[in-house]
Amino acid sequence: MSNLFDLSEEVAVVIGATGVLGGALAEGLAQAGAKIAVLGRNRERGEERVKAIVAAGGRAQFFPADAMDRASLHGAHEAVTAALGAPTVLVNAAGGNDPKVTVTAERSFESIAAEDWRANFDMNLVGGALLPCQEFGPGMCARGRGSIINIASVSAHLPLSRVVSYSASKAAVLSLTQFLAREWATKGVRVNSLTPGFFPAEQNRKLLFNEDGSPTARTVAIWGHTPMGRFGKSEELIGAAVFLASARAASFVTGVDLRVDGGFLSQTI
């Protein structure tokens, strides 16, 4: 039982590890023993993440990649395999919400441009799950071993006001996750999703805090709807990710959406 959450035999590709949540997941998987491939477009931020992992005693390397470009992902895949070994864990943590598709007092739902909607959808679904799964999944299936963790959102279950495109795209991520879980279950590859509640990050900070640091009305509403009465901390996602990544701890777990939301989805009013 002491080795139930030991990931020392795993090579984990974390796309979006240059962000707050993706970075926390990369560092957490590294602390559990996995070798981490940090994939992203920003080399400076990627190298900073690698330094943080190594400074904490982990193993990591940065590989430049654009999640929206299959050829770029393929090149990174080959580089990761040569440097660290064949990937056994894939974490899809890239994504976000473009302000151009956020409904505001100045921007109505009906005024959102279709091309902006498609771009936001592509960022969260195509680059955020589809292309990485297409690139890394077949190799895992061929080897008969792997765990894929797609990052969803509470808004995938109940759409949030204002961020309609983000909510719809994350709901699509949940659907894709369940489809792949069924398709690859007999091939040794588990596909699950991890749903964070509200964790302050770069893309939502302006919606949650005023310039003076005080909470916005939206933050007050979120806290009021969350039984724990607070935002989550990025490190609070690590345990769930390590569990889903572990071939021993989660050997019979696939097609599951694991919520880490402080109880947000457990109540209506």
C-alpha positions in Angstrom: 0.0 0.0 0.0 2.9 2.4 0.6 3.6 2.4 -3.2 0.0 3.0 -4.2 0.7 6.6 -5.3 4.3 6.2 -6.4 4.7 7.6 -9.9 8.4 6.9 -10.3 7.8 4.7 -13.3 5.7 7.3 -15.1 6.6 9.9 -17.8 4.0 12.7 -17.5 3.4 15.1 -20.3 1.8 18.3 -18.9 0.5 20.7 -21.4 -0.3 24.1 -19.9 2.3 23.6 -17.1 3.4 27.2 -17.6 0.0 28.3 -16.0 -1.0 28.4 -12.4 -3.0 25.2 -12.2 -1.1 23.2 -14.8 2.1 24.2 -13.0 0.9 23.0 -9.7 -0.1 19.7 -11.2 3.3 19.3 -12.9 5.1 20.0 -9.6 2.8 17.6 -7.7 3.2 14.8 -10.1 7.0 15.3 -10.0 6.9 15.1 -6.2 5.1 11.8 -6.5 8.1 10.6 -8.6 7.1 11.1 -12.2 9.4 12.5 -14.8 7.8 15.6 -16.2 7.7 16.9 -19.7 6.6 20.5 -19.6 5.0 21.4 -22.9 4.2 24.9 -24.0 4.9 27.9 -26.3 6.6 30.1 -23.8 10.1 28.8 -23.3 10.9 31.3 -20.5 8.0 30.3 -18.4 8.5 26.7 -19.2 12.1 26.7 -18.1 11.1 28.5 -14.9 8.7 25.7 -14.2 11.4 23.1 -14.8 13.8 25.0 -12.4 11.1 25.0 -9.7 10.5 21.2 -10.1 14.2 20.4 -10.1 14.8 22.7 -7.1 12.2 20.6 -5.2 14.0 17.4 -6.1 12.0 16.4 -9.1 12.9 15.5 -12.7 11.7 17.7 -15.5 12.5 19.1 -18.9 10.9 21.7 -21.2 9.8 20.9 -24.7 8.4 23.7 -26.9 5.0 22.8 -28.4 1.8 24.5 -29.7 -1.2 22.5 -28.6 -3.2 23.8 -31.5 -0.7 22.4 -34.0 -0.6 18.6 -34.5 2.8 18.7 -36.2 4.2 20.7 -33.3 2.8 18.2 -30.8 4.2 15.3 -32.8 7.7 16.8 -32.8 7.5 17.3 -29.0 6.2 13.8 -28.6 9.3 12.4 -30.4 11.6 14.7 -28.3 10.0 13.6 -25.0 10.3 10.0 -25.9 14.0 10.3 -26.8 14.8 12.3 -23.7 12.6 10.9 -21.0 11.0 7.8 -22.3 7.6 7.0 -23.8 4.8 9.1 -22.1 2.5 7.2 -19.8 0.6 10.1 -18.4 -1.0 13.1 -20.3 -2.4 16.1 -18.5 -4.3 18.5 -20.7 -4.3 21.8 -18.7 -4.1 24.3 -21.5 -7.1 26.6 -22.2 -8.9 29.6 -20.9 -11.5 32.2 -21.8 -11.0 35.0 -24.3 -12.5 38.3 -23.1 -13.9 38.8 -26.7 -16.5 36.0 -25.9 -17.4 37.1 -22.4 -20.8 38.6 -22.1 -20.7 42.0 -20.4 -22.9 45.1 -20.1 -21.2 46.4 -23.3 -21.1 43.0 -25.2 -24.4 41.1 -25.5 -24.5 37.4 -26.3 -26.0 38.0 -29.7 -23.1 40.3 -30.6 -20.4 37.7 -30.1 -18.7 37.0 -33.4 -18.8 33.5 -34.7 -15.1 33.5 -35.4 -14.3 34.5 -31.8 -16.5 31.8 -30.5 -14.8 29.2 -32.7 -11.4 30.4 -31.6 -12.3 30.1 -28.0 -13.8 26.7 -28.5 -10.7 25.5 -30.4 -8.5 26.7 -27.6 -10.3 24.7 -25.0 -11.5 21.6 -26.9 -9.2 21.2 -29.9 -6.0 22.3 -28.4 -7.1 21.7 -24.8 -7.9 18.0 -25.4 -8.6 16.7 -28.9 -5.2 17.1 -30.6 -3.1 16.1 -27.6 -5.2 13.0 -27.1 -4.9 12.2 -30.8 -1.1 12.6 -30.7 -0.3 10.8 -27.4 -3.2 8.4 -27.0 -2.5 5.9 -29.7 1.1 5.3 -28.5 -0.3 4.6 -25.0 -2.8 2.2 -26.5 -0.1 0.4 -28.5 1.9 -0.1 -25.3 -1.2 -1.1 -23.3 -0.7 1.5 -20.6 -1.5 5.1 -19.9 -3.6 7.7 -18.0 -5.0 10.8 -19.6 -6.4 13.6 -17.4 -8.4 16.3 -19.1 -9.0 19.5 -17.2 -12.7 20.4 -17.2 -14.6 23.0 -15.2 -17.6 23.4 -12.9 -19.1 25.4 -15.7 -19.1 22.3 -17.9 -21.9 20.9 -15.6 -23.8 24.1 -15.0 -23.0 27.0 -17.4 -21.9 30.1 -15.6 -23.1 33.6 -16.5 -21.0 35.6 -18.9 -18.6 32.9 -20.0 -21.0 31.0 -22.2 -18.4 29.9 -24.8 -16.0 28.6 -22.1 -18.8 26.7 -20.4 -19.9 25.1 -23.7 -16.3 24.1 -24.7 -15.6 22.5 -21.3 -18.9 20.6 -21.5 -17.5 19.2 -24.8 -14.3 18.2 -23.1 -16.3 16.1 -20.7 -18.1 14.4 -23.6 -14.8 13.7 -25.4 -13.4 12.3 -22.1 -16.2 9.8 -21.7 -16.0 8.8 -25.4 -12.3 8.1 -25.2 -12.7 6.3 -21.9 -15.0 3.8 -23.6 -12.9 3.5 -26.7 -9.6 2.9 -25.0 -10.7 1.0 -21.9 -9.7 -2.4 -23.2 -6.3 -1.1 -24.4 -5.0 -0.2 -21.0 -5.5 3.5 -21.2 -7.7 5.3 -18.7 -9.2 8.7 -19.6 -10.7 10.8 -16.9 -11.4 14.5 -16.3 -10.5 16.7 -13.3 -13.0 19.5 -12.5 -11.6 22.4 -10.5 -13.9 24.7 -8.7 -12.9 28.3 -8.5 -9.1 28.8 -8.4 -7.9 32.4 -9.0 -5.7 32.4 -12.1 -4.4 34.9 -14.6 -7.4 34.6 -17.0 -10.1 35.2 -14.3 -8.4 37.4 -11.8 -10.0 40.6 -13.2 -13.4 39.1 -12.9 -12.8 38.1 -9.3 -10.9 41.0 -7.7 -11.1 44.8 -8.1 -7.9 46.8 -8.7 -7.6 47.5 -4.9 -7.7 43.8 -4.2 -11.2 43.7 -2.8 -13.5 40.9 -4.0 -15.9 41.7 -6.8 -19.6 41.0 -6.6 -19.0 37.8 -8.6 -16.5 36.6 -6.0 -19.0 37.2 -3.2 -21.5 35.2 -5.2 -19.1 32.4 -5.7 -18.1 32.2 -2.1 -21.8 32.2 -1.1 -22.4 29.3 -3.4 -19.4 27.3 -2.3 -20.1 25.4 1.0 -16.4 25.8 2.0 -16.8 29.6 1.5 -13.5 30.2 -0.2 -11.5 29.8 -3.4 -9.4 26.7 -3.9 -5.6 26.7 -3.7 -3.7 25.3 -6.7 -1.9 22.7 -4.5 -5.3 21.3 -3.5 -5.7 19.8 -7.0 -2.5 17.7 -6.7 -3.9 14.7 -4.7 -6.7 14.2 -7.2 -4.3 14.3 -10.2 -1.8 11.9 -8.5 -4.7 9.5 -7.8 -5.9 9.6 -11.5 -2.3 9.2 -12.8 -1.5 6.2 -10.6 -1.9 2.9 -12.4 -2.3 1.2 -9.1 -4.5 3.6 -7.1 -6.9 4.2 -10.0 -6.5 1.0 -12.0 -10.3 0.5 -12.4 -11.2 4.2 -12.8 -12.0 5.6 -16.2 -14.6 7.9 -17.6 -14.9 9.7 -14.3 -15.1 13.4 -13.7 -13.4 14.1 -10.3 -14.5 17.3 -8.8 -12.3 19.4 -6.6 -14.7 22.3 -6.0 -15.2 22.9 -2.3 -18.8 21.6 -2.8 -19.8 24.1 -5.4 -21.7 21.6 -7.5 -23.4 20.0 -4.5 -26.0 22.8 -4.0 -28.3 25.0 -6.0 -29.1 28.0 -3.8 
